[in-house]
């Protein structure tokens, strides 16, 4: 899930290493809620998605989901 968030930010032009070095900005996960629906197994091809729910000056809320094909895990 962390990788999905960092790649999403990078795709928007926000490289985390650059933000930290140039501006002292770091992202911290303050809270996470997980609802497991299906197990993922070693070797499964998984896709993690991210949908921005809320964006403020110092806070971002995102919905992340993990998919195995058309099954939401």
N, C-alpha and C positions, 0 to 999 in steps of 0.2 A: 504494500500500500504506500509505503514511503517512496519507493521508486516511481510509482504512478504519479504521486504528487510532484516530485522533483522534475520528472519529464514533462508534465503538464505545464509547470511554471517555465521551464526552458523553452518549450514550444511557443510560449507567449513572449519570449525574449528576456526572461528573468533567470539568469544563471545564478544559482545560489552562491557559488564561490565568489563571483564578481560582486554580488550584492553585499556580501560580508566584507570583502577586501576594500571596496570603494566607499561603502556607506555604513558599515558596522551593523547591517541588517541581517538578522537570522530568524528563521522560522522555527517555532517550537510547537509541538503537538501538546496541547493543554488537556484535551479530553478526547476519548475515543469510545464509541459504542459499537459493539459488534453483534450482529444477529446471524448465526450460522444456519444455513438452510440445507446444504448438501456438503458432504465431505469432498475435499480435493485430495488426490492421491499423488504420490511421487511419480513423476513422468507425465502428469496431466498438462495439457497446453491450456494455460489460463490467460485471460485478458482482464486487466483491472481498468475500470472506467472512473472518471471523476466528473461530477457535475457541481458547479459552484451554486450554492444556495444563498449565501449572504456574504457581502463584502463591505467592510468598514475600514476606518483608518488604521486600526491595530488588531483587527479580527477578521478571520475568514472562516466560513462554515462551508464544508463540502460534503456531498454525498458520494461515497465511493462504493462500487460494486465489483464483484469478481464473477467472471463468466467462464464457463467451460462450454464452448460452442454456443448453443442457444439456451443453456441451463444456467440460471443464476445460482451461484454457490453461497 
